[in-house]
Amino acid sequence: MAQKARKLLKDGKAKVITVKPFTIQLLIATGETKQDITLGIDSRYLNIGFSATTEKKELIYGEVKLLEGISNRITEKLQYRRIRRQRLRYRKPRFDNRKRNEENILK
């Protein structure tokens, strides 16, 4: 495949679009052949199945497993945050460690 791309670039029939990932774009017209493809999706609660087929064969198929227990994960994250915030070391009160002018105290 790399040799074909190299020949197309050398003959001026393609140009480089991106280097990483290496992508070329054809500059010549290709015969436009279209093929009807049907996408089937079977959506369930925890699994989603998909399949792309033509009249003659199945092109791709697969299954996607969804994450479970998102609500429990959010609750656990909240608990960790609360514990982390409660573990702060004791600091002296800031309002009590400033020097005051006697003139401002009398006013």
N, C-alpha and C positions, 0 to 999 in steps of 0.2 A: 504494500500500500504506500509506503514511503517513496518507493521508486516512481510510482505513478504520479504522486504529488510533485516530486522533483521535476519530472518531465513536463508536467503542466505548467509549472512556474517558469521553467527554462524557455518553453515555447511561447510564453506570454498569454497563455489561456487561463491563468489563474493569478490571484494576488493574495498576499499574506494579510490576514485580518488581525490575528493576535499571535504572539510568539509563545506565550505560556498560558493556557494550553495551545499548542500549535494548531491554527485554524486557517484554512484557505477558502477563498470564494472564487467560484468559476466565473470567467468573463465571457464564455461562449454559451450559446444557446444549447440546451439539452432537450432531447425529445421529452415532452411532457406526457408522462403516463401516470394516470391516477388510478388508484385502486380503492374500492369501497371497503372500509374497515369498520367493524362494529365493536363498540366498547361496551362491555357488560360489567355492571357493578352490583355486587350483592352486599349491602350494608347491614351489619348486625350490631349488637351492643358492644362486643369486645373484639370482633374480627371483621375485617372488610375484605371481601374477595373481589378480584378484578380479572378481566380477560379481554384481549383484543383479538378478533378473528376476522378472516376473510371468508369468501364462499368455499375455498378449498382447504384452508388449514388455520390452525390457531397460531398466532404470532407470538404472543406473550401472555403469561398468566401469573398470578401471584396472590399472596395473602398478606395483609397488614394487620399486625396485632396492636391494639390500642393499649395505652397505659391504664393500669388499674390503681385504685386507691388514691386518687389525686386529693380528695377531701382529707384523708388521713395524713397525707404528706404536708398539706398546708397547715393543719392543726399542730403537727409535730414541729414544724418550722416556727410557728408562733410560740410554742412552749420554750424552745431553745432561745428565742429572742428575749422572752421575759426573764428567763434564768440569767442570761448574760447581762441584762440591764440591772438585775438585782445584785449582782456580784461586784458592783462598783465599790472601790475602797472608800472608807469614810474620809471626807475632807472637812477641814474647818469651815465654818460659815464665812462667807466672803464679806458680809456686811459688818462683821464684828472685828475685822483685822485691819481697819483703816484708822489713820490718825485724824483727829478732828481739831480744827481751829477753835479756840475758845470763843472767838468773836461770833462764829456761826452757831455755836451752841446756845449762846445767850439770846440770839434773835428769835 
